[in-house]
Amino acid sequence: MKKEDIITLPCPRLRHKSAKVHVVTDETKGLIDDMVSAALDWEDSRPHEISAALAAVQIDRLDRVVIVRSDFDDKEVRDFTTLINPEIVKYEGDILDDYEGCLSVSNVYGKVPRFAKIRIKALDKDGKEVRFKAEGFLARVIQHEIDHTNGIVFIDHIRDLTDAFYTLDEKGELQPLDYDQHIKTNSILWD
C-alpha cells in the first residue's frame, strides 16, 4: 500500500468504530503488512516527520489493529510493533498537554491532553496476549491509536480553539494556523 491509501478527514469512515479481531489469520497478517507499507511510504514523503503509528481504520479497514513504531528517534529503524485489540487497562500519572499530529489529518497539529502512563493489554501479531506499561511519548501514541479504533480523532480532544492548531513550516517548525481561515474553511471539524 501507498500513502494515498491512507484516508483523511473529512472522510466519515474515520468516525466508525473498529471491530474486534477474534482470530489472527493470514488476512490479518496481510493487513499488518499493508499498514506498515502505507506508514513508511507516508514517512518517506515527509522530511521532518516520522510515521509513529497507524490504525487499520486509517487504511479503511475496520479491524482493531494498530502498529506502533519500534524506535521514534531513528528513521532508519523501520520496524513496527503490532497491537491487536489494544485496550488500556489502567491510566496512571498526570494528564499532560502535548502536540500531536495524524496521518489522517493532513498538515494539522494540536495540543492534546493525555495520561502520562498507561497499562495496555493486546494480542501480538501471532495472537498471543501481551501486557505492558507505557509512558511518555509511547503512552501518548498508543492512546491516540486506540482512539482511532473507537472512531475518535485527536482534534476531538481540543476544546479551546484559540491558538489550538498548528502546521509545520519548511524547516519542520510548528507555526500557528488560523482556525477560521484554515480549519473551519477546509471542513476539518464537523458534527
C-alpha positions in Angstrom: 0.0 0.0 0.0 1.0 3.6 -0.5 0.4 6.8 1.4 -2.5 7.6 -0.9 -4.3 4.7 0.6 -4.5 6.5 4.0 -7.9 8.1 4.3 -8.1 11.6 5.8 -10.7 13.9 7.3 -13.3 14.8 6.4 -13.8 11.1 5.3 -16.7 9.9 7.6 -15.3 6.4 7.8 -12.6 7.6 10.2 -15.5 8.1 12.7 -16.6 4.4 12.7 -15.7 2.0 15.5 -13.5 -0.9 14.5 -14.4 -4.5 15.2 -12.6 -6.9 17.5 -10.3 -9.4 15.8 -11.3 -12.8 17.1 -8.7 -14.9 15.3 -5.4 -13.7 13.8 -5.3 -15.1 10.3 -3.1 -14.7 7.2 -5.5 -12.0 6.2 -4.8 -10.2 9.5 -1.1 -10.5 8.8 -1.6 -9.2 5.3 -3.4 -6.2 6.8 -0.5 -5.5 9.1 2.0 -5.6 6.1 -0.3 -3.2 4.2 -0.3 -0.8 7.2 3.5 -0.9 7.5 3.9 -0.2 3.8 1.4 2.7 3.8 3.0 4.2 7.0 6.5 4.0 5.6 5.5 5.4 2.2 3.9 8.4 4.0 7.0 8.9 6.1 9.3 8.7 3.1 7.5 11.7 1.7 8.0 13.8 4.8 11.5 15.1 5.6 10.7 16.3 9.2 8.3 13.7 10.4 8.1 10.0 11.3 5.2 7.7 11.0 4.8 7.0 14.7 1.8 4.6 14.3 -1.2 3.7 12.3 -4.6 2.1 13.0 -6.3 -0.1 10.4 -9.2 2.3 10.1 -6.8 4.8 8.5 -6.4 2.5 5.5 -10.2 2.0 5.5 -10.3 -1.4 7.4 -12.5 -1.6 10.4 -10.4 -4.1 12.4 -9.0 -3.3 15.8 -5.4 -3.4 14.6 -2.7 -0.9 15.4 1.0 -0.7 14.5 3.4 1.4 16.6 6.9 2.3 15.5 9.6 0.5 17.5 12.0 3.5 17.5 10.7 7.0 17.4 14.1 8.6 17.2 15.8 6.9 14.3 14.1 6.9 10.9 16.5 4.2 9.8 14.8 1.8 12.1 11.7 0.8 10.2 10.2 -1.8 12.5 6.7 -1.6 14.0 5.1 -3.5 16.9 1.6 -4.8 16.3 -1.2 -4.5 18.8 -4.4 -6.3 18.0 -7.5 -5.4 20.1 -5.4 -3.0 22.2 -7.0 -2.0 25.5 -5.9 0.4 28.2 -6.5 -1.4 31.5 -5.2 1.4 33.7 -4.4 5.1 33.3 -1.7 6.5 35.6 0.2 9.7 36.3 -0.6 13.2 35.3 -2.6 14.4 32.3 -0.2 16.3 30.1 -0.8 18.5 27.1 1.5 18.0 24.1 1.4 18.4 20.4 0.0 15.6 18.2 -0.4 15.2 14.5 -2.0 12.4 12.5 -1.5 10.8 9.1 -5.3 11.2 8.6 -5.4 14.9 9.5 -3.3 16.5 6.8 -0.7 19.0 7.9 -2.5 20.0 11.1 -1.2 19.6 14.7 -2.7 20.5 18.0 -2.1 20.2 21.8 -3.9 17.3 23.3 -4.3 16.2 26.9 -3.3 12.6 27.5 -2.3 10.5 30.5 1.5 10.2 31.1 1.4 6.5 31.8 -0.9 3.6 30.8 -1.1 -0.1 31.1 -2.1 -2.0 28.0 -3.2 -5.4 27.0 -3.4 -6.6 23.5 -2.6 -9.5 21.2 0.6 -9.6 19.2 0.8 -10.4 15.5 0.9 -14.2 16.4 -2.3 -13.9 18.5 -0.5 -14.2 21.9 -1.6 -11.9 24.7 0.8 -9.2 25.7 0.6 -6.8 28.7 3.0 -3.9 29.3 3.3 -0.4 30.7 3.9 2.6 28.5 4.8 6.2 29.4 5.8 9.4 27.8 5.5 9.6 24.0 4.8 5.9 23.7 1.8 6.2 26.0 0.5 9.2 24.0 0.9 7.4 20.7 -1.0 4.3 22.0 -3.8 6.4 23.4 -4.0 8.2 20.0 -4.3 5.0 18.1 -6.8 3.3 20.4 -8.9 6.5 19.9 -8.8 5.7 16.2 -10.2 2.2 16.8 -13.1 3.9 18.6 -13.8 6.5 15.8 -12.1 9.3 17.6 -9.5 11.7 16.0 -7.1 13.8 18.1 -8.8 17.1 17.1 -11.8 15.8 19.1 -9.9 16.4 22.3 -9.2 20.1 21.5 -11.7 22.2 23.3 -10.2 25.7 23.2 -10.0 26.6 19.5 -7.9 29.8 20.2 -4.3 29.1 19.2 -5.2 25.4 19.1 -4.0 24.3 15.6 -0.5 24.4 14.0 1.3 23.3 10.8 4.9 22.6 10.0 6.9 25.1 8.0 9.6 24.1 5.6 12.1 23.9 8.4 10.0 21.5 10.4 8.9 24.1 13.0 5.4 24.4 14.3 3.5 27.5 13.2 0.0 28.6 14.3 -2.9 28.1 11.9 -5.9 30.5 11.9 -9.0 28.5 12.8 -11.5 30.4 10.7 -9.2 30.7 7.7 -7.8 27.1 7.6 -9.5 24.6 9.8 -13.2 25.7 9.5 -12.9 26.6 5.8 -11.3 23.2 4.9 -14.0 21.2 6.9 -11.6 19.5 9.2 -14.0 19.9 12.1 -17.7 19.0 11.7 -20.6 17.4 13.6 
